Amino acid sequence: MRDAMQTESLSPFDELLTQFPQRKILVLGDIMVDEYISGTVSRISPEAPVPILEVEEEGIRLGGAANVVANVRALGGQADLIGVVGGDVLADRLIQEIEQIGVKSDGIVMDRSRRTTMKTRVVARGHHMVRFDRECTEELDEETRRRIEGLVQDRLAHVDALIISDYGKGVVSGRLLEEVLPLARTRGVVTVVDPKISHFGLYRQVSVLTPNHWEAAAAWGHPIKSEADVVAAGRHLVDALKVQAVLITRGGKGMSLFEADDRVSYIPAVAKEVFDVTGAGDTVVGAMALAVGSKAPMLEAAQIANHAAGVVVGKRGTATVSLAELKRSLGRKEE
């Protein structure tokens, strides 16, 4: 009787979160490495008027699509990753990091003609000083693209949701999506897309699109200066792309959810402190895919994603949110 009463007292969020470990998410997109070099600045260089950073710490973290799978794993879900790395030493380190979080690397294609994307951030006492990127942004050659298509086709039948993590580094292209998206729809797989501005027209008929404020404005074709503009932009994207939902992330102003049935929902921000928004979009799509893949209504899924993002922006650098942290943010302390 006690167990039955406890089950009845669970909130919809609690019930959804218990399903996360059974959900498997396929992540397709641009795999990257985020490198951090941090320290203190106490003097200016005599060679040029620039600060001298005394390096105290440096290391790498999973970025892009790799950070998405890291977030899915941290939230208790199962994850599969498909993407491309270069033929370099950095790729070996990246693969080791991916396997250490319990994700197989057999969906990662090595293309020796490319370099593994790495974003290096230099930070002094918590302040971001400069970032420099090493990357290849050309579209995949036909052979590599076909290998990616084959991997997706083999794995779509065994997942609850597909995330497309598009950072504009060459993996996501019109030709690839022409094969992948119809296949996902045919198999009834939920598709959540973290979009790149230049590719908005490619995301027709996906389940959920998660642009930030600036991406939504660019896709709409007008600056967003008011709440009315946010609504106009969101509705435009839903109608133009024929998607089930658009979730516009708005930083300190929270999120706005637009659904195909004309429902509009405002979700206030929950972050108490914001240290770093790097990778927050990865957290949003990871949490959203787990929730929608667990059959959550769009609004409940967006609320979960909002809380997940609220936790992760309170951390420094590219980070993840654990299931326990998400539970606490949603108001339920882990027992």
N, C-alpha and C positions, 0 to 999 in steps of 0.2 A: 504493500500500500504506500509506504514511504517513497519508493522509487517512482511509483506512478504519479504521486503528487509532485515530486521534484520535476518529472518530465513535463507535467502540465504547466508548471510555473516558469518554464524556460521561455525567454523572449524569442521573437523571430530571428534576431541577430545571433543568439546563442545556438539556435538550431542550425542556422546556416554555417556558423563557424565549426560546428562539429563535423560538417560534411567536407571541409577543406582537405583533410588528409586523404579522402577517397577520390578527389578530383585530380585529373591529369591535364596539364596545360602544355600545348605545343607553342613554342616561341620561335618565330621566323624573323630574321632581320639582321641589322648591322651590329656585329660583335666588336666591342671596343675594350680598351684598357684605360683606366683612369689612374694616372700617376700623381702623387702628391709629394711636394718638397716643401717642408715647413721649417721655420726657425724664427730668429729675431733679427731686427735691424737696429743698429746703434750708431752707424756712421755712414758717411757718403763717400763714394769712391773718389780718389784723387785723379783718376783717369778720365772721368766723365761725371756729370751731375746726376748720378744714379745711386740708389741705396745698395748697400752691401748686405746680403742675407747670410747670416751665420747659420748654416744648415744644422738642424738638430734631429730631424726625423725625415725619412723618405720611404715610400713604399707604393705598391700598386693595389688597385681594387678593380673588381669587375665592373665594366661599363656598358652602356647601350643595351643590346639584347641580352648580354650576359648578366647585367644587373637586374633585368626583368626576371630571369630564371632564379637569380639569387633571392629576389623578393618573394617569388612564388614558393620557393623552398622554405624561406624563413617563416612564411605564413602557414606552413604545414602541408602545402600541396606537393604533388608530384610534377616534375617538369622535364620537358624534352627540348633541346635547343638545336636549331638548324641555322647555319650561317657560314661565313667564309673568313678565314684568317690568311695571313701571308706566310711565305716560307722563310720564317725568321725565328730567332731565339725567343723573342717576345711571345710568339704563338705557343711555344712549348710551356712557358710560364703560365700563360692564360689557360691552357688546357688543364694544367695541374690544379689551378685554382678552381676551375669548374668541376673537376672530378672530386675535389675535396668537399664540395657542398652536396654531393650525392647526385650529380647530373652526369649522365654518360656523354662522352665526347664524340660518339660515332656519327653524330649528325653535323659535325664541323668539317667543312671541306677546306683543304689547304690548296691555295693557288699561289704557286711560287713566283708568278709574275706581279703579284701585289704585295703590299706591306700591311702588316697588322696595324689597325688604327689605334693610336695612343694620344690622349689628351693629357698634357702635363700642366698642373696648376702649381704655382708658387705662392705660398701663403706665409705671411708674417703676423704672428700673434693673432691669428684668426681672420686677418684681412687678406682678401684675394688680391695679389699684386699683379700677376700676369698669367696668361695661359698661352701655351704654344702647342700646335697640333702637328702630328705626323700621320698622314692618311693617304688613301687612294679613293677617289670618288667616282671613278669611271664605272659604267655598268659592267656587269659580269660578261665574260665572253660566252658564246653559245654553249660550249661544252660544260662549263661550270654551272651555268643557269639550268641546263637540263639535269645535271646531277642534283641540284637543289630541288627541282620539280619532282624528281623521282623520290627523293627522301620525304618530301611533304606528302606525296600520294601514298606512300607506304605507311605513314604514321597517322594520317588523319582519321582513319577508322578506329583508332584506339584512344582518342582524346575527347575531353569534354569541351574544350575551347581552344581557339587559335588566336594568338596574339601576333600582330605584325608590328614590329618595333622599327620604325623608319627614321633613320638619322641622315638619310641622303648620302650614304657612303657606297652606294652602288649595288647593294643586294636587292632592294625593292625596286622593281621596274614595271612598266606597263605590260611587257611580255610575260613576266613572271606572274603578275596578278591575274592576267587573262586566263591562266591555267589554274591557279590556286583558288581564287575566290569562288568561281562556279562549282568547283569540286567540294569546297567547304559547305556551300549552300545545299548541294545535292545530298550531302551526308548529314545535314542538320547540325553542323558544328557552329557554335557561337563564335563570331569573329570580332575581336576588339582591336582597334587600330590606334597607335600613337603616331599621328601624322607628321609629314613634312610638308611645308607650305606648297612647294612646287609640284607635289604629287596629289593634291586634294581631288582632282578629277578622276583619279584611279580608284578611289575607295567607294564606288557605288555599291549600294545594297549590302554593306557590311552591317553587323549587328550594332556596334557602338563605336563612335569616333570620339577621341578625347583631346581636342586641341586646347592649347592655352589661349588666353585672352588675345594675344597678338596674332597668333596663327588664325584664330577665328575671324579677326578683323581683316587680315590679308585675304582670306578666302572669300569673305563677304564683299570685299572691294571698297570698304569705307572704314574710317577710323571709328572706334567705339569710345564714345564720350559720355554715355548715360546708360541707365538701366534699360531704357527703351531700345537703345542701340544693341545691347546684349541680346535682348529678345529677338530683335529683327535679324541679327546675325545667326543666332541659333536656329530660328525657324527657316531661314534661307538655306542653311546647310542640310537640315533634315529633308526639306522639299527637293532641293537640287540634286542631292546624292541618293535619295530614297533609302535612307538608313533608318533603323529602328529607334536609335537614340543618339544624341550628341551631348556630351558632357564637357562643358567649357570650364576649365580650371582658371581661377582668377586670383591666385595668390592670397593675400590677406583679406580679400572680399569673398572668399569661399568658392563655391562652384554653382553653376546653373545647368540644370538638366532639361533637355528638350526631347520629347518623345513624339513618335509618328502620329499618335492620336491627338496631338495638339496640347498635351499637358506640359506645363512649364513649372519647374520646381526650383526654388532657391535654397541652397544648402550653405549655411553660414560656416565660416572657418572655425576650426577647433584648436589650432596650434596656439600654445601659450607663449612660446618663444620661437623665433625663426633664426636659426644660425646659418643654414645653407639650403638652397632649393635645388642644388645639383642632384639629378636623378629622381626627383619627386615624381616626374611623369612616369618613370618606370614603375614606381610603387603603385601609382594610380591604376595603370593598366593591369598590373599583376593582381591587385585586389579585386578590381572590377571583373576580370575574367574568372577568377575563382568563385566570386559571388554569383554572377550570371550563369556560369557553368553549373552551379548548385541550384539552379532554377529560382534564384531570387528575383523579385520584381525589380525593374530598373531603378526605382527610387531607393529601395533598400540597398541595392548594390552600390549605388553612388554614395550613399551615406557611409557605408563601410569603407569605400575608397577614400572618402574625405577624411575619415578618422586615421586611416593608415598614412595618408600624406601628412596629416597634422603631426604624427609622431616622428616621421622621418626628417621633416624640415627642422626639427629640434636637435638634430645631430649634425656633426661637422663632416663635410665631404660626402662622397657617394656612399649611401648607407641603405640598410634594410630595416624593416619593422617585423618583429616577431609576433607570433600568434598571441602570446601572453601580453605583449605591449598593446596589441590591438584590442584585446578583451578589456584591459584596464581603461583604455581610452573610451570604449563604448559603455563604460560604467559598471563592468562586472569584474571584480578581482578574481584572479585564478585561485581556486581552492586547493 
